[in-house]
């Protein structure tokens, strides 16, 4: 191997570092840089000649990057093969359907491709105007914002509180059992949860109302009165999701240095003080990321949860955008109108996501974008 050096001073020698070991510290540091440079050049390019210039941060050329990529592909081909199926899924079922977004600006025809359909009136915004003139859409928009805001207000802090409680439990076996019971509802579908709610909360045949009658109180219309239905909807949502999100916060708490708790205890901090000054700051990045994602879903709406819990008596508070799309799109075949509604919903969600990310970065937190 040919080795050529240029008369470039070593960075540490130039900065006057390594004085504790005298010249030996500087020479050893420069020798380490030289060996690393030789190995790096040989592994990336196969070249047996290396000019040491003291700069190890040079950007490799396109040829080097291509060769490096081939090396990774040949070495980790099994991992890339496992990644191929999810990539195909997203490409086929997520990215290809994006080409049909143009239906929102055109008059839909089942016998024509989206590129052959004629443009809608009002410069393509005909169906957006129709949506905002539709009373059912305005009602669904109001209900979506109301229910999602309540979910965010009461449902977001619930897993944080539960995680803090579980983290303070001294009995690990009881902690694991409680954690398992808490996240089991996450794996139940909303059809099953709605059936359980009907058996428990039905006005006349529900188990809870039967007990209330025996105690001398009247039945409470949890599922038939709009005011009670909203509270029931939020409580069931918290019960279904609180355990799963608790796992995320508990995992974040394991990364907190235990010495911080010991130092706080030595300083006289009680349990609440340790939670406030050690635990919460330790999981703050996780809280910020999940809050950003939750704010980005403020205009979103799932179909299964409100549809499984709704009935004609609570239609004015249970019909959300997803149910509007189902009624007008799937049942009413108004695909251009519902595509326009879905596009509007997605644009607002993206704007909220970007805004929440910008606010998080403005306050010194790491965002997701």
RONU-495738 format. One line per 8 residues: for each residue x, y, z of C-alpha. Coordinates in nm, 3 decimals. Example, Ala and Ser with C-alpha at 12.3 -4.5 7.8 and 13.67 -1.06 7.14 Angstrom:
<pts>
1.230 -0.450 0.780 | 1.367 -0.106 0.714
</pts>
This chain:
<pts>
0.000 0.000 0.000 | 0.136 0.337 -0.100 | 0.106 0.610 0.160 | 0.155 0.975 0.076 | 0.118 1.255 0.326 | 0.089 1.627 0.279 | 0.225 1.889 0.509 | -0.107 1.974 0.675
-0.103 2.025 1.052 | -0.308 1.792 1.266 | -0.630 1.964 1.390 | -0.563 1.888 1.755 | -0.200 2.000 1.723 | -0.320 2.318 1.554 | -0.562 2.389 1.840 | -0.295 2.326 2.101
-0.476 2.025 2.250 | -0.318 1.713 2.384 | -0.077 1.908 2.603 | -0.117 1.672 2.894 | 0.067 1.401 2.706 | 0.304 1.639 2.530 | 0.405 1.548 2.179 | 0.293 1.189 2.228
-0.072 1.296 2.258 | -0.059 1.493 1.935 | 0.130 1.228 1.743 | -0.103 0.951 1.860 | -0.410 1.153 1.764 | -0.269 1.226 1.417 | -0.170 0.862 1.375 | -0.527 0.753 1.462
-0.666 0.995 1.205 | -0.424 0.862 0.947 | -0.518 0.497 1.009 | -0.890 0.579 0.998 | -0.840 0.763 0.672 | -0.657 0.469 0.515 | -0.924 0.220 0.622 | -1.209 0.445 0.511
-1.061 0.501 0.168 | -0.981 0.134 0.121 | -1.327 0.011 0.226 | -1.520 0.263 0.019 | -1.311 0.283 -0.297 | -1.072 -0.010 -0.290 | -0.788 0.231 -0.355 | -0.445 0.156 -0.208
-0.325 0.516 -0.216 | -0.433 0.773 0.043 | -0.339 1.137 0.084 | -0.384 1.251 0.441 | -0.496 1.610 0.459 | -0.635 1.623 0.812 | -0.995 1.654 0.680 | -1.197 1.338 0.734
-1.538 1.494 0.664 | -1.517 1.519 0.288 | -1.841 1.437 0.106 | -1.801 1.122 -0.107 | -1.876 1.138 -0.475 | -2.188 0.994 -0.640 | -1.990 0.687 -0.745 | -1.888 0.623 -0.384
-2.246 0.664 -0.262 | -2.371 0.421 -0.528 | -2.107 0.165 -0.436 | -2.189 0.208 -0.068 | -2.561 0.154 -0.142 | -2.483 -0.165 -0.332 | -2.281 -0.287 -0.035 | -2.571 -0.231 0.202
-2.819 -0.396 -0.037 | -2.602 -0.705 -0.073 | -2.537 -0.727 0.301 | -2.888 -0.660 0.431 | -3.095 -0.791 0.140 | -3.323 -0.991 0.371 | -3.428 -0.677 0.559 | -3.498 -0.492 0.235
-3.697 -0.792 0.114 | -3.911 -0.778 0.428 | -3.960 -0.406 0.367 | -4.080 -0.470 0.012 | -4.429 -0.590 0.109 | -4.521 -0.282 0.320 | -4.385 -0.057 0.045 | -4.604 -0.232 -0.213
-4.903 -0.198 0.018 | -4.858 0.177 0.058 | -4.788 0.222 -0.312 | -5.093 0.027 -0.431 | -5.350 0.124 -0.169 | -5.227 0.472 -0.066 | -5.035 0.643 -0.346 | -5.211 0.514 -0.658
-5.557 0.618 -0.523 | -5.420 0.972 -0.485 | -5.451 1.010 -0.861 | -5.829 1.005 -0.813 | -5.822 1.323 -0.604 | -5.904 1.506 -0.926 | -6.258 1.361 -0.904 | -6.328 1.637 -0.651
-6.286 1.893 -0.932 | -6.465 1.699 -1.207 | -6.808 1.559 -1.285 | -6.783 1.192 -1.204 | -6.876 0.936 -1.469 | -6.847 0.564 -1.411 | -6.770 0.496 -1.779 | -6.480 0.744 -1.802
-6.137 0.758 -1.648 | -6.058 1.055 -1.421 | -5.852 1.214 -1.700 | -6.149 1.200 -1.941 | -6.412 1.339 -1.703 | -6.528 1.697 -1.770 | -6.434 1.970 -1.527 | -6.697 2.084 -1.278
-6.849 2.431 -1.287 | -6.709 2.734 -1.100 | -6.356 2.655 -1.215 | -6.375 2.305 -1.069 | -6.497 2.410 -0.723 | -6.864 2.328 -0.779 | -6.874 2.039 -0.534 | -6.684 2.229 -0.266
-6.950 2.500 -0.285 | -7.226 2.238 -0.272 | -7.070 2.081 0.035 | -7.068 2.407 0.231 | -7.428 2.471 0.130 | -7.533 2.125 0.248 | -7.690 2.130 0.594 | -7.592 1.769 0.665
-7.227 1.845 0.594 | -7.225 2.150 0.821 | -7.385 1.941 1.095 | -7.127 1.666 1.044 | -6.846 1.923 1.048 | -6.969 2.066 1.378 | -7.006 1.722 1.536 | -6.662 1.614 1.416
-6.491 1.917 1.569 | -6.693 1.886 1.891 | -6.629 1.514 1.950 | -6.261 1.531 1.852 | -6.207 1.834 2.076 | -6.362 1.652 2.372 | -6.151 1.345 2.297 | -5.840 1.563 2.294
-5.937 1.753 2.609 | -6.020 1.450 2.824 | -5.863 1.160 2.638 | -5.513 1.297 2.586 | -5.415 1.350 2.953 | -5.579 1.023 3.068 | -5.295 0.787 2.960 | -5.036 1.028 3.103
-5.206 1.017 3.443 | -5.243 0.638 3.430 | -4.878 0.595 3.331 | -4.765 0.816 3.621 | -4.975 0.611 3.863 | -4.845 0.278 3.733 | -4.488 0.404 3.738 | -4.517 0.482 4.110
-4.653 0.139 4.205 | -4.398 -0.055 4.414 | -4.544 -0.399 4.336 | -4.428 -0.496 3.988 | -4.663 -0.795 3.956 | -4.968 -0.583 4.033 | -4.834 -0.320 3.795 | -4.805 -0.569 3.508
-5.152 -0.712 3.571 | -5.308 -0.365 3.581 | -5.127 -0.264 3.265 | -5.246 -0.576 3.082 | -5.607 -0.520 3.188 | -5.586 -0.155 3.083 | -5.469 -0.214 2.726 | -5.685 -0.521 2.647
-5.983 -0.306 2.527 | -5.758 -0.170 2.251 | -5.790 -0.503 2.071 | -6.172 -0.502 2.077 | -6.362 -0.375 1.775 | -6.615 -0.099 1.820 | -6.895 -0.337 1.723 | -6.814 -0.548 2.030
-6.774 -0.239 2.251 | -7.108 -0.102 2.129 | -7.275 -0.435 2.210 | -7.127 -0.430 2.560 | -7.240 -0.070 2.607 | -7.592 -0.163 2.499 | -7.606 -0.449 2.750 | -7.486 -0.222 3.030
-7.643 0.115 2.948 | -7.972 0.044 2.771 | -8.256 0.246 2.932 | -8.478 -0.048 3.028 | -8.269 -0.363 2.994 | -7.921 -0.232 3.072 | -7.753 -0.380 3.378 | -7.654 -0.039 3.518
-8.006 0.104 3.484 | -8.155 -0.209 3.645 | -7.934 -0.149 3.948 | -8.031 0.219 3.953 | -8.400 0.119 3.956 | -8.341 -0.112 4.250 | -8.175 0.176 4.434 | -8.481 0.393 4.374
-8.332 0.613 4.101 | -8.478 0.650 3.755 | -8.310 0.508 3.444 | -8.054 0.729 3.275 | -8.074 0.746 2.892 | -7.700 0.707 2.828 | -7.749 0.609 2.464 | -8.075 0.788 2.377
-8.033 1.143 2.506 | -7.792 1.364 2.303 | -7.632 1.517 2.613 | -7.569 1.182 2.781 | -7.465 1.024 2.451 | -7.175 1.268 2.404 | -7.040 1.188 2.750 | -7.082 0.814 2.691
-6.903 0.845 2.357 | -6.603 1.019 2.515 | -6.582 0.783 2.816 | -6.594 0.472 2.597 | -6.325 0.620 2.373 | -6.098 0.683 2.673 | -6.160 0.331 2.806 | -6.071 0.178 2.470
-5.750 0.373 2.402 | -5.605 0.471 2.740 | -5.417 0.146 2.799 | -5.239 0.142 2.464 | -5.116 0.499 2.494 | -5.009 0.429 2.852 | -4.757 0.175 2.720 | -4.594 0.447 2.512
-4.550 0.675 2.813 | -4.426 0.392 3.035 | -4.167 0.306 2.772 | -4.055 0.670 2.770 | -4.026 0.668 3.150 | -3.781 0.377 3.140 | -3.529 0.603 2.965 | -3.516 0.845 3.260
-3.195 0.816 3.461 | -3.274 0.666 3.806 | -3.002 0.883 3.958 | -3.225 1.185 3.899 | -3.488 1.038 4.132 | -3.221 0.962 4.392 | -3.084 1.315 4.372 | -3.434 1.461 4.404
-3.506 1.242 4.707 | -3.180 1.351 4.872 | -3.280 1.714 4.816 | -3.603 1.647 5.004 | -3.843 1.624 4.710 | -4.158 1.424 4.777 | -4.334 1.194 4.535 | -4.535 1.469 4.368
-4.227 1.689 4.337 | -4.033 1.406 4.174 | -4.317 1.350 3.929 | -4.337 1.719 3.844 | -3.963 1.793 3.820 | -3.821 1.459 3.699 | -4.080 1.232 3.537 | -4.281 1.485 3.338
-3.974 1.666 3.195 | -3.831 1.325 3.104 | -4.134 1.226 2.896 | -4.202 1.574 2.760 | -4.067 1.496 2.408 | -4.304 1.198 2.384 | -4.596 1.409 2.506 | -4.521 1.676 2.246
-4.500 1.427 1.958 | -4.829 1.257 2.051 | -4.995 1.595 2.100 | -4.885 1.705 1.753 | -5.027 1.387 1.602 | -5.352 1.433 1.796 | -5.391 1.792 1.678 | -5.331 1.674 1.323
-5.634 1.449 1.358 | -5.867 1.717 1.491 | -6.062 1.724 1.164 | -6.038 1.350 1.109 | -6.318 1.108 1.182 | -6.346 0.733 1.210 | -6.652 0.553 1.084 | -6.684 0.254 1.315
-6.699 0.426 1.653 | -6.982 0.678 1.597 | -7.171 0.448 1.360 | -7.174 0.161 1.610 | -7.298 0.385 1.894 | -7.548 0.599 1.701 | -7.925 0.570 1.674 | -8.197 0.797 1.530
-8.252 0.970 1.865 | -7.897 1.110 1.874 | -7.853 1.177 1.503 | -7.790 1.548 1.559 | -7.474 1.483 1.762 | -7.352 1.148 1.625 | -7.333 1.214 1.250 | -6.970 1.296 1.169
-6.791 1.350 0.838 | -6.722 0.978 0.791 | -7.094 0.901 0.820 | -7.175 1.187 0.581 | -6.932 1.038 0.326 | -7.093 0.697 0.373 | -7.447 0.828 0.326 | -7.375 1.052 0.027
-7.091 0.856 -0.133 | -7.149 0.485 -0.081 | -7.528 0.499 -0.061 | -7.598 0.812 -0.264 | -7.329 0.760 -0.533 | -7.225 1.128 -0.517 | -6.856 1.051 -0.551 | -6.742 1.396 -0.659
-6.911 1.559 -0.359 | -6.769 1.316 -0.106 | -6.422 1.329 -0.264 | -6.429 1.707 -0.228 | -6.527 1.667 0.138 | -6.246 1.418 0.198 | -5.992 1.644 0.028 | -6.103 1.941 0.238
-6.072 1.728 0.551 | -5.721 1.612 0.458 | -5.598 1.963 0.376 | -5.719 2.099 0.711 | -5.555 1.808 0.896 | -5.221 1.872 0.722 | -5.241 2.242 0.803 | -5.312 2.168 1.170
-5.025 1.918 1.178 | -4.778 2.167 1.032 | -4.901 2.444 1.263 | -4.867 2.224 1.572 | -4.518 2.119 1.462 | -4.412 2.482 1.412 | -4.544 2.579 1.755 | -4.358 2.290 1.917
-4.031 2.394 1.754 | -4.090 2.757 1.851 | -4.103 2.651 2.218 | -3.779 2.456 2.185 | -3.919 2.106 2.135 | -3.838 1.863 1.857 | -4.114 1.832 1.602 | -4.198 1.549 1.365
-4.138 1.727 1.035
</pts>
